[in-house]
């Protein structure tokens, strides 16, 4: 499940274009997240019943992707980035591997991010693990 993709009104003008052209090729040139690092992060919340991840500057969703493998009990991912093309890539990469985990993509910069109000019928959540 994914949620609103509308940008926050405070999104700095012109910032989105910085990664727009590179979004499709971004993962090819970026180092991956080492399995050991993913396991270390997953171990910090492994005993929680429904852990929630907040990933600031998610880019193409590489950190959430590797954490979904290391932590199958992940219940919700809040992925924040100011580049809509990067969020589009993150959606494409994460949607097929979400399982029962929900996903919310938020277009804004990390310094002005605030959790969105829950949709009707949803519970409010708090993050158990924050990555950036």
C-alpha positions in Angstrom: 0.0 0.0 0.0 1.3 3.4 -0.9 0.1 6.9 0.0 0.1 10.5 -1.3 2.9 11.5 -3.6 2.1 15.2 -3.5 5.2 17.3 -2.5 5.2 19.2 0.7 4.8 22.9 0.0 8.2 23.8 1.4 10.1 21.8 -1.2 13.0 24.0 -2.4 12.6 25.2 -5.9 14.9 23.6 -8.5 16.2 20.8 -6.1 14.2 18.1 -7.8 16.0 18.4 -11.1 19.3 17.6 -9.5 18.6 13.8 -9.6 15.8 13.7 -12.2 18.1 12.7 -15.0 20.1 10.2 -13.0 17.3 8.4 -11.2 17.0 5.5 -13.6 20.7 4.8 -13.5 21.4 5.8 -9.9 21.7 2.3 -8.5 24.2 1.2 -11.1 26.8 3.6 -9.9 26.1 3.6 -6.1 27.6 1.0 -3.8 25.1 -1.4 -2.2 24.3 -1.7 1.4 26.5 -4.5 2.9 24.6 -7.5 4.2 26.4 -7.1 7.5 25.2 -3.5 7.9 21.6 -4.6 7.1 21.8 -7.4 9.7 23.2 -5.0 12.3 20.4 -2.5 11.7 17.8 -5.3 11.7 19.1 -6.7 14.9 18.3 -3.4 16.7 14.5 -3.9 16.1 14.2 -7.7 15.5 12.4 -8.3 18.8 9.7 -5.8 18.1 6.4 -7.2 16.9 5.8 -4.8 14.0 8.9 -2.6 13.4 8.5 0.7 11.5 11.3 2.2 9.4 11.8 5.8 8.6 14.3 6.3 5.8 15.3 9.9 5.2 16.9 10.6 1.8 15.7 7.2 0.6 16.7 7.8 -3.0 15.8 4.7 -4.9 14.9 2.8 -1.8 18.1 0.8 -1.4 18.1 0.8 2.4 14.5 -0.3 2.8 15.0 -2.9 0.1 17.9 -4.6 1.9 16.1 -4.2 5.3 13.0 -6.0 4.0 15.2 -9.0 3.3 17.0 -8.8 6.7 13.8 -8.1 8.6 10.7 -9.8 7.1 8.6 -8.6 10.0 8.9 -5.0 8.9 5.4 -3.5 9.1 5.7 -0.1 7.6 8.2 2.0 5.7 8.1 5.8 5.5 10.5 6.8 2.7 11.4 10.5 2.3 13.2 12.1 -0.5 12.9 15.5 -2.3 13.2 14.0 -5.8 10.0 12.6 -7.3 12.0 10.6 -9.9 13.9 8.9 -7.1 10.7 8.1 -5.3 9.3 6.7 -8.5 12.3 4.4 -8.7 11.9 3.5 -5.0 8.2 2.6 -5.6 9.1 0.4 -8.6 11.8 -1.4 -6.6 9.9 -1.8 -3.3 6.4 -2.6 -4.4 7.2 -6.1 -5.6 8.9 -7.1 -2.4 6.7 -5.4 0.3 4.7 -8.4 1.2 2.5 -7.3 4.1 4.6 -4.2 4.8 3.0 -0.8 4.0 4.9 1.9 2.2 4.4 5.7 2.3 6.5 7.8 0.0 6.9 11.5 1.0 8.4 14.1 -1.3 10.1 16.6 0.9 13.6 17.3 2.3 14.6 15.7 5.6 14.9 19.0 7.4 11.3 19.9 6.9 9.8 16.4 7.1 7.0 15.7 9.5 5.0 12.5 9.6 1.8 12.7 7.6 -1.5 12.4 9.5 -2.9 8.9 9.2 -5.5 8.2 6.6 -9.0 7.4 7.9 -9.1 4.0 9.6 -5.3 3.9 10.0 -3.4 3.8 13.3 -0.8 6.5 14.0 2.7 5.0 14.0 6.0 5.9 15.4 9.3 4.9 13.8 11.4 2.2 15.5 14.4 2.6 13.2 15.5 5.7 11.4 18.1 5.6 8.6 19.4 8.3 6.4 
